[in-house]
Amino acid sequence: MAISGTARPAGRDHAGHMTRLRTAIPGPKSLELQARRRDAVAAGVGSTLPVYVDSADDGLLVDVDGNQLIDLGSGIAVTNAGNPAPAVAEAVHAQIDRFSHTCFMVTPYESYLEVCEALNELTPGEHEKRSVLFNSGAEAVENAVKIARHVTGRQAVVVFDHGYHGRTNLTMALTAKNMPYKHRFGPFAPEVYRVPASYPLHDGLTGAEAARRAISAIEKQVGADDTAAVVIEPIQGEGGFVEPAPGFLPALAQWCREHGVLFVADEIQTGFCRTGSWFALDHEGVVPDLVTTAKGIAGGLPLAAVTGRAEVMDAVHVGGLGGTYGGNPVACAAALGAIRTMRERDLNAAARRIEETVLGRLRVVAAKTDAIAEVRGRGAMIAVEFTERTPDVAARVAKACHERGVVVLTCGTYGNVIRLLPPLVIPDDLLAEGLDVLEGALLA
């Protein structure tokens, strides 16, 4: 591993455990930077763990104090292919030496086409597709809604309990959780309707039963003829890594087809090999009308996309879609490098191996304590939900992991879920070491 020269090699303590920490977490240099931050950065920007990163490698973050932290978060499912993946770094360097920006809407360039071609190939379905590139997941979702409303001539958008879709005004309306995402930021965009999702741990419903409940709510509250789109995460991310019961997504997609409603899959967190396939919808063979992507698409550079049926995407008038930075050439180069890495290293298979390892370990732990309600997940997108519906237990577990140099994240409508998103290229020994720390925190 090419880690920072400030970090000492990992050793072992008196009990035989690996030691990668030189200081307490956060260390003195991180604390100095945190003090500077208070005078420079708006207080509304939070950080899960206030250590300041100096360098990174596959599965490791090295902070300014020389501490090596095991990364089980991947910058929220972004650095799937590495941090940085060599192919991403090489592509970025080569592109920035040639030109940094022209705006595709002014003078286009080939790499934008290549990214769109890759998306059209990789996203679910064999039909003819078109893509358009943006900067962030929220921007992609917002444009998917624009497209759906334009094409259908309808206004209503249906979303789901526990869903998360972004922080812009429209995507805040789509997002379910109030704090911290929506509190005192309204009024929000109108014509957004929320219906129950499938949450097998809590509702006890089959996929078909949960779909009938959701569809009934749509038909009663909104009406099929007034609904432009149903927008859903195939596995809900911020809402708690909630995997719907089998059959739920296919039934919703079928209802949409029957009623001329566009089925929009938000694959921003689940896409690009994260769940053991290119996209989470692949697991049940569901084909969306539109799919939004971001996060893992470009190895850490800002890039997002909407990909959809050609007849839908091409129905929008010229000039109706775009943005100054959307599909920036450096980000496009990064995306091509990341996708090449995913193919060459078969990161779908890597995610499935991570799933087998992590679920196996954590389900053994769950059997030893009543504090854990469920261990669930697919690929390298794994969650531990606690029985207590408050953030307290999850926060304590996360804090214990952070103090021992393992980056984990929390999520869930009630804040009572630990989520794991390790890089798909994480070495087996680092993953095992991180799980050792998490297991200790869970059993404590």
Residue, then its C-alpha position, 0 to 999 in steps of 0.5 A: m500500500a502506498i500510504s503517507g510517509t507520516a504513518r508508521p507501519a501497523g504493529r501489534d499491542h501487548a494483546g496481539h491486536m493491530t495498532r494503527l494509531r499514533t495519537a488519540i482520535p482526533g489527534p493534535k494536528s486535527l484538533e488545530l485544524q478543527a479550531r481553524r474550521r470554526d472560524a472559516v466553515a459554516a457551522g451547519v456543515g457537519s462531520t462524522l469524525p473530525v480527523y483531517v485526512d492527509s492521504a488514502d489507499d484502498g481501505l485506509l485513510v491516513d490523517v495529518d497526525g499519521n494515524q491509519l484509519i480503516d475506512l468502512g464508509s467510502g465517503i458514503a459509497v463513493t470510493n468503490a473502486g479505490n481512493p484513488a483507483p490508479a486508473v482514475a488518477e491516471a485519467v484525471h492527470a491526463q485530462i487536466d493536462r489537456f483541458s479542464h473545461t469547455c462546457f459541453m453545451v458550448t463545445p462538446y468533447e468525446s469523454y462525455l459521449e463515452v460516459c453516456e455510452a457506458l451508462n446506456e450499456l450498464t443500466p438495467g434493460e436492453h432497450e435503447k437509452r439516452s443519458v445526460l450528465f450532472n454534478s450531484g445526486a440531488e441534481a440528477v433526481e431533480n432532473a429526473v422529475k423534470i423529465a417525468r413531468h415534461v413527458t407525462g404532462r402530469q405533476a404529482v410525484v410519489v415517494f416513500d417513507h424512509g426515503y432520501h433523495g437530496r438537499t435541494n428544495l425539490t429533493m428535500a420535499l422528496t426526502a422523508k427525514n426532517m432533522p437535519y435535512k428539512h428542519r426550518f428550510g421550507p416551504f418545499a416544492p408542491e405535488v409530492y406525495r409520500v406512501p408506505a415503503s416495504y420494511p420487512l423487519h417492522d411491517g411483517l408484509t410480503g413484497a406483494e402485500a406491501a406493494r398493494r398497500a403502497i399502490s392503494a395509497i397512491e390511487k386514493q391520495v393522488g390518482a394514477d392519471d395525475t401521477a408523473a413518477v414514482v421515485i424510489e431507492p431500490i435499497q433505502g440508504e439514509g433511511g436505514f439500508v432498508e431492503p424491500a421484501p422480494g416482489f415489492l419493486p416488481a409490483l410497483a414497476q408493473w403498476c407504473r407501466e399499466h398506468g403510464v407512470l414513470f418508474v424512477a430508480d434512485e440508484i445513487q448509493t446502490g449503483f456501480c457494483r455496491t450491492g454485488s451487481w452493477f445496479a440493485l434493480d438487477h437482483e430482481g430484474v426490474v427495468p426502470d424508465l429512468v435511473t439516477t446515478a452519482k456517488g460511485i460513478a467517478g471515483g470521488l469526482p463530482l458527477a451524476a447522471v439520468t439515464g432512461r428510455a430513449e423516447v422519454m429522454d429525447a422528448v425534452h426540448v433542446g436546451g431543457l436539460g444541462g448545466t455549466y459543469g455537468g459532465n465536466p471533462v475531468a470528472c468524465a475521465a475519472a468515471l471512465g477510469a472507475i468503470r474500467t477498474m470495476r470491470e477489470r477487477d470484477l468488483n461485483a464479485a468483490a462486493r459479494r465476497i464482502e457480503e459473505t464475510v460481513l454478514g457471517r461475522l455480524r450475524v454471529v454477533a447479533a445472536k449474542t445480544d438482544a440490542i441488535a434487531e437485525v443485520r441485513g444488506r446486500g453486497a458491500m452495503i450492510a446495516v446493523e439495526f438496534t432494537e432501541r429506536t433512538p440514536d443513542v446505541a448507534a452513536r455509542v457504537a460508532k464513537a467506540c469504533h472511531e476511537r479505535g480508528v475505524v470509520v463507520l457511519t450511522c443512518g436510519t429514520y430513528g438514527n438507530v442503524i450502523r451502516l457499513l460501506p467498505p471500498l470494494v477493493i478493501p484487502d481482506d486483512l483490513l476488513a477483518e481488522g475493522l470487523d474485529v473493532l466493530e464486534g468489540a463495540l457491539l458486544a460492549 
